[in-house]
Amino acid sequence: MASNIDAARAKIAEQVKIDILSKDPVKDNELKCKEIGRTFISDTITVPTKEMYQYAVLSTLGDDVYHEPSTAALEAHLAQLLGKEAALFVASGTASNQIALRSHLKQPPHSVLCDHRAHIYKYEAGGVGFHSQAAVTPVIPANGHHLTLSDVEANTIISSDVHFAPTEVIALENTLNGTIIPQDEVIAISDFAHSNNIKMHLDGARLWHVAAETGVSLKELSDPFDSVSVCFSKGLGAPIGSCLVGSKELIKKARWFRKLFGGGMRQTGVLAGCAAYALSHNFPLLPRVHELTRKLETGLEKIGAEITSRAETCMVFYDPSPIGVDYGEIADRASLLPEPLFLGGSRLVVHIQTTEQAIDDFLSLVAQLAEEKKKAGFVPQPVEKKTGRYHDVYVRRPPKQA
């Protein structure tokens, strides 16, 4: 009988086995790193370095649902850094935003006011309505760049009329599509919100870029808000993770909702270690990112493309139609280079692992396409200064013509 069980166990053990590694994982990962250095699609594609992993594997081995020392140390540091009482480590920026809003919002009917381009509205799968039973008031900034106090006042619902869902949270995003909200405007909106008992939430996934570009401390940038979400895998190059900061009461509730949403994690020390390494070693790399983004902007303008959203931090949006080229042509030709470039449409994102050679190769390619169009008879169009241009982050390429 025992021998039969042993044989069955051995058979199951063989069925369970799996080897996920390629034949030459070191070479494949080196090739992937090279590809990442030439990818302009997003900054989420950055990868951990060997040094980051070496640091991270020394982290503690606790269970974060109970207590994980390295993760707790990271949370305490983030709370202090952003000037709040407490913090909570979560798997993603979407989780951080949605848990924050759910923790603020008590009983419907209620609504959240945000920019119509905001991540919480456009790219979080309708989570505000699903998780918090909240309506969203998406507002188009009159200045085409950022929400102002005037925009917010005109769209905030402060009423006990049964026809409306009162505004309970105003959510700002900084940066938004790479652009920075002026801090004096943030403060004005916050003062208005708090004078009307409305909570303020900041989607600060790329707040690191604001601090690096302006020199304003992360605490000062966070002070106007009741909750702030910051991301470690965008910009800073950690493999996973975000932190939500706020009052002790808010974070206690948020920890509960994290568990309810299935986001309670176990041995998170290695993830906290990666985030800690990113904060210490990768934040200083951001000014170079901004310089490379401005180089992209300047180069595209010289070629004759239209810049539709300027390089304030790590993104620039452009329109190549004035030189007779479309995004699909650029992407197709970029994919055929000896060392391909990877593109996603109107948005170009630079990150800490972008190479300067990739910038040069991209500009050279666009210039070459512009010259080919000119020789074929296309007359370059003058670029008009436009305001109020809005962009979809994820531009779909047109289908190839048969």
N, C-alpha and C positions, 0 to 999 in steps of 0.2 A: 504493500500500500504506500509506504513512504517513498519507495523508488518511483512509483507512478506519479506522485505529487512532484517529486524532484524533477522528473522528466518534463512534466507539464510546465513547471516554473522555468526551466531552461528554455523551453520552446517560446514561452511568452517573452522571456528576456531577449531572445533573438529577434522577435517581432518588434519589440520596443526600441531596439537600437537604431540610431540614425547618426550619420556624419554629414553635417551641413557645410563643411569646409570644401572649397574647391581644390583642384589638384595642386595648385600653386597659390595659396592664399596671400602670401607676402607680395608676390608679383601683382596679383589682381588688385590688392589694396593700394599698391603704389600707383597703378594705372587709374584707379578710382580717384585718388588724391589729385592726380594730374588733371583729370576731367573736372573735378570740383573747382580747381583754380581757373577754369575756363568756362564756368557756368554763370550766367547772369539772370537765372530764373528766380532765385530766392536766396536769402541768407540762411534759410533753415537747412540747407544741404551741407553746411560745414561739418567737419568730422573731428572727433577727438584725436589729439596727437599722442604719441607714445609717452611723452612727458606727463600729459594729463592723466593717462591711464596709470602710470607708475605712481603718481600721487594718490589717485582715487582708490587703488586697491589697498592702501594702508588705512583707509577709513574704517570706522567701527562696524560691527556686524549685528546691530540690534534690529528689532522689529518695530517699524515706525507706527503701527497701530497701538503699540504699547509705549515704547520709548526707544528712540534711536539717537545715540549721543552726537554723532557727526551731523545728522540732519537737524537736531535741536540746536546745535551750535551755529549752523548756517541760518536757521530761522531767526535766532537771537541777533545775529549780525545784521541781517536784512532789516529787522525791525528797528534797530539802532541807526542804521545807515539812512533809512527813509523817514526816521523820526516818528515812528509809531510804537505802540505798546507791544504788539505781538505779530507773528508771521506764521504762515502755513505753506509748506512745500507741497506742490501738486505736480501732476504729470505734464500738464500743458497750459498754454495761455488761455485756450478756450475754457478749460476746466476752472481756471482761476477767475476769469471774468464771470462765468455763469454761477459759480458758487458765491462770489461776492454779491451779485445782484440778488440771488435767492436769499442770501442772509440779510440783505437790507429790506427786501420787500416782504411784507407780512401778510396782508389780506387784500385780495382784489376786491373791487376794481382799482387798478393803478397802472401807471405808464412810466416808461423810461424815455427821456429825451436824449438824442445823440445826433451827431453829424450823419448825413445820409450815406456817407462812404464808410462809416464805422465798421470795424471788424465784428463787433457784437451784433450788428444789424444785418450785414451782408454775408458774412463768412462763418457763422457759427450755427448753421443749420436750423435757424429759427428757435434757438435755445431759450431766448428770453420768453417767448410765448409758451414753449413747452414746459420748461422747468419752473417758471415763476408766474405763469398765467398773467403776464403783463403785456399791455399794448406797447408799441414803440412809436415815438414821434420822431421820424427822421427829418432833419432840417438841412436845407441847402444854404450854405453860407452866402450872404449877399456879396461878400468881397471875393468869392471864388477861391479862397485859401483856407480860412479857419473860421470857426464859430466865434461870434462876438456877443457881448452882453445884449446888444440890440436884437440879434437873432434869437437868443435864448428867451428874452423877455416876451417877444412876440409870439412864441410858440409854447411857453410853459402853461400848463393847465392848473390854475389855482381856483378851484370851484367845487362847491358841494352840489352842483346841478347834476341830477341823476343821468343826464345824457352823456356825461364825460367821465373819463378815467383820469383822475388827478395825477400830475407829475410827482413821483416819489423819489426818483433818482435822475440826476443829470450825469451822463457819462461822456467824458472827453477821451480823446486818444492822442498821445504825444510820444513819438511822432505819428502822423497820419500820412500814409503814402510817402514817408520820408520827409515831410514838412513839419516845422516846429511851430507850435502855438505860442504867441507872445505871452510871457508870464504875467504881465500886467492885465491882460485880457482874462487869463485863467483866474486870477485873484478877484477880478470884478464879477465874474460869473459865480465864483464860489461865495462871495459875500451876498449876492442876490439869492442864491440857493439857500444858504443857511439862514438868512433872514426870513425865509418862508418855510423853514423846517423841511427842506429838501436835501437829501443826501447827495454827496459828490463821489463818483467813482472814476478812477483813471485807468484806462488800458494803456499802461506804460511798457508794453512789450519791448519797445526800443527806446525807453527813457535813457538808457546808457548813452545813446547817440546825442541826445539833447545836452546832457551834462558835459560830454566830451567836446561838443561844438561851442557851447555858450560859456562854459566855466561855472555855471550855476550849480550849486550842490544838489545832490539827489534829495536831501531833506527839504530844501527850499522848494524844489519842484513838486514835492509830494505834500507839503504843508496844507495847500488848499483843499485836500481831498480826505474823505472819510475812509476810503479804501483805495489801494493801489496794487495793480498787478504788474510784475516785471518778469521778463522771460530770460532764461539762460541759454536757450538754443537758437535764438535769433541774435545775431550780432556778436555774441560772446563766444560762440563755438562749442558750447557743451552739448552732449548728445540728447539730453532730455531735461525738462523741468522748468517750472515757473514758481514764483512765490507771491502769495497774497499777503499784504500787510494791512493792519488796521488796529482798532481797539481790542483789548483783551476779550471783551464781550462779543465783538463781531467775530473774532477768530475762533472763539469757543464754538459759536454757532456754525461757522464755516467748516470746522473740523468735523462736526456732526453731519453736515450736508455732504462733505467729501466722502464720508463713509456710506451714506445713503445712496450716493450716485455711483458707488462701486469703485471709488478712487482711493480707498485706504490701501497703502502699500506696505510691504514687508521690509526686506533688507535694502533700504534706500541709501545707506551710507556711501556706497560707491557712486551713486548719482549725485549726492551732496558733495562728494569729493571732487567730481568733475566740475560742478558749479563753482565751488570754492576756487579751484585752479583757474577757471575762466575769469572770475572776478579779479584775481590777483595778477594774472599774466596777460589776459586778452583785452581787458578794458583799455590799456594804454595803446593798443593797436588801432583804435577807432579813428583818430585824426588822419592817419594814412588812408583809411577807407574813404574818408570825406574828400581828401585831395584827389584820389583816383576818380571818384565820382564827378568832381568838378572838371577833371581832365576829359572825361567822356562828354560832358555837356559842352565844353569849349570846342572840342574836336567836331562834334556833330553840327554845331552852329557854323563853324568854318566851312564845312562841307555843304551846308545849305538846308539841313533838316530843321524842322521846327521843334523847339523845346516847349512842351506843353505843361511840364511841371519841373521846376528847377532843382538843381542838386544842392539841397540844403544840408543833407546828411548822406545817406547811403543809397539813395534812389534818384534816378532821373527818368522822366517820361518824355518820349519824343515821337514825332510824326515824320516819316521819311517821304511822304507824298509830294512835297515841294520839289524833290529831286527825281521824281518819277519812279520811285521804288516802293514796294509794299513789304510788310513784315514777313510774309511767306517767302518772298524771294531772298531776303536777307538770311532767314533761318535755313533755307535750303542750301544756299551757297556756303553758309557757315559750317554746315554739317559735312561739307565736302572738302574742307581744308585738310591739309596733311595732319594738323592737330586741330580737330573740330572745336567749334564754339557752340555752346548750348544756350538757346534764346527762347523767350516766352512771349514776345509781342512788344507792346509799347513801353513796358516797364523794364528798366535795366537796374539790377540790384548788384551792388558791390559789397563784398564781405571780407573778413580778415584773411581769407585764403585765396582771394582773387590775385592773380599775377598781373604785373604791369604789362607783360608781353601780351596777355589776353586783351587788355585795353587797346594796345597798339594794333593788334591784329584785327580787332573789331572795327576800329576807325579806318584802317587801311581797306578793309573789305567794303565798307559803306562808300568810301571815296571811290573805289574802283567801280562799284555798281553805278554810282552817280555819273562817272565819266563814260561808262558804256551807254547809259541812257542818252547822254548828251550827243554822243557820236551817232546814235540811232535816230536823232532828230528831236528828242524831247527838249523843250525849252523850260529850264528851271523856273519855278514860280516864286515870286517874292513872298517872304514870310511876314505875315501880318501879326502884330502884337494882339494877343487875345487874352481876355480874362474870363473867369467862370468856366474854364474847361474842366471837365470831370472825367475820370478814368476808371475803367474796370481793371482791377489788379490782374485778373486772369484773362488776358486777351486771347481769344481763340484764333488760331491761324486759319486763313481761308483754305479750302480744299485745293489740292493740286489739280490743274487742268489736264484733261486727258490729251 
